[in-house]
Amino acid sequence: MPVLEKEEYIEQAYFFQSFRERLIDGLPAQEILERVGEELLTTTRLPLAVSYLATVIKVSGLMSPAMIQIGHYFTAFQAHVVAQAEVAHSRFSMEQALLILEREARYKAGEMSLAGLFVFQFESLSRNRLGYTKGLAAMAQDPQYNDDWRDYILTLQMRLGDVDFADLIFVRSSFFVAERRRGDPDFIPKYPTLFGDREGKIARANRGRDPMYLFSALQRQLGYPEVPRPRRPDELEARVLLLEQKVTQLENRLKLAESEINQDVDLAQVMVKAESTAGVPAGWGKKAGGPSAP
């Protein structure tokens, strides 16, 4: 997959933002895709991609399979994020997924660094529990990364949990190389340097700490894009929903009480008819399996 032009990422950011906002307003996804597709810049390839998404979602009700099929436009990471939101009973909402993709596209449309893109995508996986195995494999397929970055991302699949994440950044930084060369001027790193001096300093300062502190420091100091945090449950909203349920139950009870007072209950449906009990019941006096009584 080739790297897209900046105008494509600008339109993608608008698409994901509009999709998310209208989804919150309660519009069906199929209708949103049809409307937003008409608003996008026709000099980009995004309107064709959105048209294909709208066609597939009518059949399957899912958007991620279509994103995978047109992998020449949408990245594997984008498809992975949407797929995790479409999993049944998932706590990761589609609104959250679209907000992540919106910020990623907006970052790619501006002054992007590969280190910043990597940290944003990795934090998105970590903070929302989107799975490291499939998530890192999807990240490695992003055309923005070169071979050195792809090898590094795939290496994380084996080293996460065994090595502190801050160390994984620190040892790949130019700051680490400079420190080593102070004692050994002939020091040559085993692996390519991927992070700069400032990333290395921040990573060393956060060794042994929660990785979320590292992510936050990189965002403050270097302007890396902020990953949206999962929405906390609103206690007031939950109470309002519970109150609505109680009001509905009371309305149903009032309707039942009014029907009893007005004698609207049709007793004929439960009363036994007289003709149904007249005469000797059929089979009266007969023994099971024997002749009739004299």
Rosetta blueprint (number, residue, H / E / L):
1 M L
2 P L
3 V L
4 L L
5 E L
6 K H
7 E H
8 E H
9 Y H
10 I H
11 E H
12 Q H
13 A H
14 Y H
15 F H
16 F H
17 Q H
18 S H
19 F H
20 R H
21 E H
22 R H
23 L H
24 I H
25 D L
26 G L
27 L L
28 P L
29 A H
30 Q H
31 E H
32 I H
33 L H
34 E H
35 R H
36 V H
37 G H
38 E H
39 E H
40 L L
41 L L
42 T L
43 T L
44 T L
45 R L
46 L H
47 P H
48 L H
49 A H
50 V H
51 S H
52 Y H
53 L H
54 A H
55 T H
56 V H
57 I H
58 K H
59 V H
60 S H
61 G L
62 L L
63 M L
64 S H
65 P H
66 A H
67 M H
68 I H
69 Q H
70 I L
71 G L
72 H L
73 Y L
74 F L
75 T L
76 A H
77 F H
78 Q H
79 A H
80 H H
81 V H
82 V H
83 A H
84 Q H
85 A H
86 E L
87 V L
88 A L
89 H L
90 S L
91 R L
92 F L
93 S L
94 M H
95 E H
96 Q H
97 A H
98 L H
99 L H
100 I H
101 L H
102 E H
103 R H
104 E H
105 A H
106 R H
107 Y H
108 K H
109 A H
110 G L
111 E L
112 M L
113 S L
114 L H
115 A H
116 G H
117 L H
118 F H
119 V H
120 F H
121 Q H
122 F H
123 E H
124 S H
125 L H
126 S H
127 R H
128 N H
129 R L
130 L L
131 G L
132 Y H
133 T H
134 K H
135 G H
136 L H
137 A H
138 A H
139 M H
140 A H
141 Q L
142 D L
143 P L
144 Q L
145 Y L
146 N L
147 D H
148 D H
149 W H
150 R H
151 D H
152 Y H
153 I H
154 L H
155 T H
156 L H
157 Q H
158 M H
159 R H
160 L E
161 G L
162 D L
163 V E
164 D L
165 F H
166 A H
167 D H
168 L H
169 I H
170 F H
171 V L
172 R L
173 S E
174 S H
175 F H
176 F H
177 V H
178 A H
179 E H
180 R H
181 R H
182 R H
183 G H
184 D L
185 P L
186 D L
187 F L
188 I L
189 P L
190 K L
191 Y L
192 P L
193 T L
194 L L
195 F E
196 G L
197 D H
198 R H
199 E H
200 G H
201 K H
202 I H
203 A H
204 R H
205 A H
206 N L
207 R L
208 G L
209 R L
210 D L
211 P H
212 M H
213 Y H
214 L H
215 F H
216 S H
217 A H
218 L H
219 Q H
220 R H
221 Q H
222 L H
223 G L
224 Y L
225 P L
226 E L
227 V L
228 P L
229 R L
230 P L
231 R L
232 R L
233 P L
234 D L
235 E H
236 L H
237 E H
238 A H
239 R H
240 V H
241 L H
242 L H
243 L H
244 E H
245 Q H
246 K H
247 V H
248 T H
249 Q H
250 L H
251 E H
252 N H
253 R H
254 L H
255 K H
256 L H
257 A H
258 E H
259 S H
260 E H
261 I H
262 N L
263 Q L
264 D L
265 V L
266 D L
267 L H
268 A H
269 Q H
270 V L
271 M L
272 V L
273 K L
274 A H
275 E H
276 S H
277 T L
278 A L
279 G L
280 V L
281 P L
282 A L
283 G L
284 W L
285 G L
286 K E
287 K L
288 A L
289 G L
290 G L
291 P L
292 S E
293 A L
294 P L
